[in-house]
Amino acid sequence: MSLSNHVEVSIPDIITMEHLAIHYKAGADMSQAGGVFNRVSDTEYHLRRLKDCKVTTMTLVAFLKGSVQNLRNVCYLLPVVYPEKGKVYPPGTITSTRCPGKDGIPNLIRGTHGGVFKNSIFVDIWVSNRDKHISTRLCPSTIQMTGPSSEEMGLEASTHLIDHVIQAMAFLLQVKQKPETFMRAIEWFEMEAKGESLLTYKSVECISVGDLEFDVYDDTADNYIQWPSETKIESLDGDLKYFAEQIVLRFKDLKFVSELSMRARYICDMTDLATEDLGVDYVSRSLVNYNYQVRNSIDRHRVVTELIKLGFQATYTNTVRPHIKVIIDSAVTTQPGAVTRRKDNDSSQMFLIHASGTMMHTGPGGPPMEDCYVKLMVALIVIFDKIRREAEV
């Protein structure tokens, strides 16, 4: 095996290099707990399989069946709950939606993002096996996710999100079929949800005087929304009750009674949200972050010197960074379901090695990442006696 030039190959169970035999083992079969590799004897090492190393976070992509056709409308119909600090929410709970800003309807924006991804909306959604949300970016044919630590977690988050879109489609269909009943429900809330009164101000004119500009505001009597009790909503009949429940579910981000009719009119004018066959097809990894430990503190200058001798691209700027950076080029994988790099460019994988022996590894996951991992770990094993601090040799 070449130490520095990357070639995608199958990893053997025993790797021979110079006078060493390196056994590529499952985590449970390692000679010692912890550590990415262990010395068994002067000529034998155990190297932990990459799949048994700790994944800190992943960036995943869920590929959709069908497509989302109107992301902005989806943003307004998703049920959003204002998050309370320290509170854990049930799986599938959405605590934030953000879409690109648009002139003309500022009062309907739930939140705006920077506009770099103009054809997407950002949604924060909770999953079952962690105590915080997953950040997702919903696009017409994909969902990109940051924060999950497994593909199963990503599949759960994307499935919850698409289920919300499908339920919003069903609600919009009912609005289209029964617009009069929907508006009756809005009028009912305008009477029953009146809370504390206040004056709201809206800019009606801009006056320019020389280099100065002044906004003229008009004040309007309004009320804070105080949502009716569940018992009161349960007392409604048939379709009116259905729309009342949906309004409470999907309008929770509004604060003022005057906003109810504005949102309702906007919903009545909405077009289709997505194709009828919408669903999650499969989830694949785009970026994976690992964190593992060499078990010994190391001399960073010696590590860089020895790795460069072996042909690696390694840098260590002692006055700027506390870690070594190693970059290994990785070939594009052709495995089914893998995320394709833009223009089929090769990717680069980054290793950060700290003086304590802690290592962070960022790459695309799958065979290319495992190949680079093995090559660098084998190199570190070969030079290990040279890079350990003197007190530990």
C-alpha positions in Angstrom: 0.0 0.0 0.0 1.2 3.5 -0.9 1.1 5.7 2.2 0.2 9.0 0.5 -1.3 8.4 -2.9 -5.0 7.6 -2.6 -6.4 4.7 -4.5 -9.8 3.3 -3.7 -9.2 -0.3 -2.6 -10.7 -2.9 -0.4 -9.2 -2.8 3.1 -7.6 -6.1 4.1 -7.9 -7.5 7.6 -4.1 -7.5 8.0 -2.0 -4.7 6.5 1.8 -5.3 6.3 4.1 -2.3 6.2 7.8 -2.5 6.6 8.3 -4.8 9.6 4.8 -4.3 11.0 1.6 -6.3 10.9 -1.4 -4.1 11.4 -4.7 -5.9 12.1 -7.8 -3.9 11.0 -10.3 -4.8 13.8 -13.8 -4.2 15.0 -13.9 -1.9 18.1 -15.0 -4.8 20.3 -11.9 -6.9 19.3 -9.3 -4.2 20.0 -6.6 -5.2 22.5 -7.3 -2.1 24.6 -10.4 0.0 25.0 -10.2 3.5 23.5 -7.7 4.8 21.1 -7.7 4.5 17.3 -4.8 2.1 17.3 -3.1 0.0 20.0 0.4 -1.5 20.2 0.3 -5.2 20.8 4.0 -5.8 20.4 7.0 -4.2 18.7 5.8 -5.7 15.3 2.0 -5.9 15.8 -0.7 -3.2 16.1 -4.5 -3.2 16.2 -6.2 -0.5 14.1 -9.9 0.3 14.8 -12.2 0.0 11.8 -13.6 3.4 10.8 -17.2 2.4 11.2 -16.5 1.8 14.9 -15.0 5.3 15.5 -17.1 8.0 17.0 -19.2 10.1 14.5 -19.7 13.6 15.9 -21.9 15.0 13.2 -23.0 14.3 9.6 -24.3 16.3 6.7 -26.9 14.2 5.0 -29.0 14.5 1.8 -32.4 13.0 1.5 -33.5 12.5 -2.1 -37.2 12.8 -2.7 -39.8 11.0 -4.8 -41.8 13.6 -6.6 -41.0 17.3 -5.9 -42.0 20.3 -3.8 -43.3 22.9 -6.2 -43.9 26.0 -4.0 -41.4 26.3 -1.1 -42.6 29.7 0.1 -46.2 28.4 0.5 -44.9 25.4 2.3 -43.1 27.7 4.7 -46.3 29.4 5.7 -48.3 26.2 6.2 -45.9 24.2 8.3 -46.9 24.0 12.0 -44.3 26.0 14.0 -43.9 26.1 17.8 -42.1 28.9 19.4 -39.2 27.1 21.3 -38.9 27.6 25.1 -35.3 27.5 26.4 -34.4 24.1 28.0 -37.6 22.4 26.8 -37.5 19.1 25.0 -40.1 18.7 22.2 -41.8 15.6 20.8 -40.3 14.1 17.6 -41.4 15.9 14.5 -41.9 19.3 16.3 -40.9 22.2 14.1 -39.4 25.2 16.0 -38.4 27.4 13.1 -39.0 28.0 9.4 -37.1 30.5 7.3 -37.5 31.4 3.7 -36.0 34.1 1.4 -37.4 37.6 1.9 -39.9 38.9 -0.7 -41.2 42.4 -1.2 -44.9 43.0 -0.7 -45.7 40.5 2.0 -43.4 41.3 4.9 -46.1 40.5 7.5 -46.3 37.0 6.3 -42.7 36.1 6.6 -42.1 33.7 9.5 -38.3 34.2 9.2 -35.9 35.1 6.5 -32.5 33.6 5.7 -29.6 35.3 4.1 -30.8 34.6 0.6 -27.7 32.6 -0.5 -29.9 29.5 -1.1 -32.8 31.3 -2.8 -34.7 28.1 -3.9 -34.9 26.5 -0.4 -36.4 27.0 3.0 -34.7 26.2 6.3 -36.6 24.1 8.9 -35.5 23.1 12.4 -37.2 19.9 13.4 -36.8 17.6 16.5 -36.1 13.9 16.4 -36.5 11.1 18.9 -33.0 10.2 20.0 -31.4 13.6 20.9 -32.3 16.6 23.0 -32.2 19.2 20.3 -33.3 19.8 16.7 -31.9 18.9 13.3 -31.3 21.8 10.9 -32.7 21.0 7.5 -32.8 22.8 4.1 -35.8 21.8 2.0 -35.3 22.1 -1.7 -37.6 21.0 -4.6 -36.1 17.5 -4.9 -33.8 17.1 -1.8 -33.5 17.8 1.9 -30.1 18.7 3.2 -29.5 18.1 6.9 -26.8 19.2 9.4 -26.4 17.9 12.9 -27.5 14.2 12.7 -25.1 11.6 14.0 -26.5 8.8 11.9 -28.3 8.1 8.7 -31.3 6.8 10.7 -31.6 10.1 12.4 -31.5 11.9 9.1 -34.2 9.5 7.7 -36.4 10.2 10.7 -36.0 14.0 10.3 -36.7 14.0 6.6 -39.7 11.7 7.0 -41.2 14.0 9.6 -40.7 17.0 7.4 -42.3 15.4 4.3 -45.2 14.2 6.4 -45.8 17.8 7.5 -45.8 18.9 3.8 -48.3 16.1 2.9 -50.6 17.2 5.8 -50.3 20.8 4.6 -51.3 19.7 1.1 -54.4 18.0 2.6 -55.3 21.2 4.5 -54.9 23.4 1.5 -57.1 21.1 -0.5 -59.9 21.5 2.1 -59.5 25.3 2.0 -59.9 25.2 -1.8 -62.9 23.0 -1.6 -64.6 24.9 1.2 -63.3 28.5 1.2 -66.5 29.9 2.8 -66.2 27.7 5.8 -62.5 28.5 6.2 -63.3 32.2 6.2 -66.1 31.7 8.7 -63.5 30.0 11.0 -61.2 33.0 10.5 -64.0 35.4 11.4 -64.8 33.2 14.5 -61.2 33.6 15.7 -61.3 37.4 15.0 -64.1 37.6 17.6 -63.0 34.8 20.1 -59.3 35.3 20.1 -59.2 38.9 21.1 -56.7 39.5 23.8 -55.2 42.7 25.2 -55.9 45.7 23.0 -53.1 47.9 21.5 -52.2 50.2 18.7 -50.2 48.9 15.8 -48.3 51.2 13.4 -47.9 50.8 9.6 -45.8 52.9 7.3 -48.1 54.6 4.7 -45.9 57.2 3.1 -42.2 58.2 2.8 -41.5 61.9 2.6 -38.1 63.2 1.3 -36.8 66.6 2.5 -33.4 67.3 0.9 -31.1 64.4 1.9 -33.5 63.3 4.7 -36.3 60.7 4.4 -39.2 60.4 6.8 -41.6 57.5 7.1 -45.2 58.5 7.9 -47.1 55.9 10.0 -50.8 55.3 10.5 -52.0 53.8 13.8 -54.6 51.1 13.9 -56.5 49.6 16.9 -55.6 45.9 17.2 -55.5 43.1 19.7 -53.0 40.4 20.7 -54.2 36.9 19.9 -55.3 34.9 22.9 -56.1 31.5 21.5 -59.4 30.0 22.6 -59.4 26.9 24.8 -59.6 23.4 23.4 -63.0 23.0 25.0 -64.3 26.0 23.1 -62.9 24.7 19.8 -64.4 21.2 20.5 -67.8 22.8 20.8 -67.7 23.7 17.1 -69.3 21.4 14.5 -68.0 19.6 11.5 -65.8 21.5 9.1 -65.8 24.6 11.2 -64.1 22.6 14.0 -61.6 21.1 11.5 -60.6 24.5 10.3 -60.4 26.0 13.8 -58.0 23.2 14.8 -55.9 23.7 11.7 -55.7 27.5 12.3 -54.4 27.0 15.8 -51.9 24.5 14.5 -50.6 26.5 11.5 -51.1 30.1 12.7 -49.3 29.9 16.0 -46.5 32.3 14.8 -49.0 35.2 14.5 -49.3 37.7 17.3 -52.1 40.1 16.3 -55.7 39.5 15.4 -55.4 41.7 12.3 -52.8 39.2 10.9 -55.4 36.3 10.8 -57.3 37.6 7.8 -54.1 38.6 6.0 -52.7 35.0 6.3 -56.1 33.5 5.4 -56.3 35.6 2.1 -52.8 34.6 1.3 -53.6 30.9 1.8 -56.8 31.1 -0.3 -54.6 32.3 -3.2 -52.0 29.5 -2.9 -51.3 27.1 -5.7 -50.3 23.4 -5.3 -47.5 22.8 -2.8 -46.0 19.6 -4.2 -46.7 16.6 -6.5 -49.0 13.9 -5.2 -46.3 11.3 -5.2 -44.1 13.2 -2.7 -42.1 11.1 -0.4 -38.5 10.3 0.9 -36.7 8.0 -1.5 -33.3 7.4 0.3 -30.8 9.2 2.5 -27.1 9.5 1.7 -24.1 11.0 3.4 -22.5 14.2 2.0 -20.1 15.0 4.8 -19.1 13.1 8.0 -17.1 14.3 11.0 -15.2 11.8 13.1 -13.4 12.4 16.4 -10.9 9.8 17.6 -7.9 9.5 19.9 -4.3 8.3 19.3 -4.0 7.8 23.1 -0.5 9.5 23.4 0.5 13.1 23.2 2.6 13.8 20.2 5.3 16.1 18.9 3.5 18.1 16.2 6.7 19.3 14.5 8.0 15.7 14.2 4.6 14.5 12.9 4.6 17.1 10.1 8.3 16.4 9.2 7.8 12.6 9.0 4.5 12.8 7.1 6.0 15.1 4.5 8.8 12.6 4.0 6.1 10.0 3.3 4.5 12.3 0.7 1.6 13.6 2.7 0.3 17.2 2.5 0.8 18.3 6.1 1.1 21.8 7.7 1.6 23.1 11.2 1.9 26.8 11.8 3.0 26.9 15.4 2.2 30.5 16.1 -1.3 30.4 14.6 -2.9 27.0 15.0 -2.7 24.5 17.8 -3.2 21.6 15.4 -1.7 19.9 12.4 -3.7 19.9 9.2 -3.4 17.0 6.8 -5.2 17.1 3.5 -5.7 13.9 1.4 -7.4 14.0 -2.0 -10.2 11.5 -2.4 -11.5 10.0 -5.6 -15.2 10.4 -6.5 -17.1 7.3 -5.4 -19.4 5.5 -7.8 -21.3 3.5 -5.3 -25.1 3.5 -5.7 -26.9 6.2 -3.7 -23.8 8.2 -3.1 -23.9 12.0 -3.2 -22.3 13.2 -6.5 -19.8 16.0 -6.2 -20.5 19.1 -8.4 -19.0 18.7 -11.8 -17.6 15.3 -10.6 -14.7 17.0 -8.9 -12.6 14.9 -6.5 -13.0 15.8 -2.9 -10.4 16.6 -0.3 -10.5 15.1 3.2 -9.1 17.0 6.2 -7.5 15.7 9.3 -6.8 17.9 12.3 -4.3 16.4 14.8 -3.8 18.0 18.2 -0.9 17.8 20.6 -3.0 15.6 22.9 -3.4 13.0 20.2 -7.0 13.9 19.5 -7.9 13.8 15.8 -10.8 15.2 13.9 -11.5 13.8 10.4 -13.9 15.4 7.9 -14.8 13.7 4.6 -17.6 12.3 2.4 -18.1 9.1 4.2 -18.1 5.6 2.7 -15.1 3.8 1.0 -13.2 7.0 0.0 -13.2 8.2 3.6 -12.2 4.8 4.9 -9.3 4.5 2.5 -7.8 7.9 3.5 -8.3 7.0 7.2 -6.4 3.8 6.9 -3.6 5.3 4.9 -3.0 8.1 7.4 -3.3 5.7 10.5 -0.9 3.2 8.9 1.6 6.1 8.3 1.2 7.3 12.0 1.8 3.7 13.2 5.0 3.4 11.1 6.4 6.7 12.5 4.8 6.3 16.0 8.1 5.8 17.9 9.5 9.0 16.3 6.5 11.3 17.0 5.6 10.4 20.6 6.8 12.8 23.2 10.2 11.8 24.8 8.6 11.2 28.3 6.3 8.5 26.8 8.8 6.7 24.5 
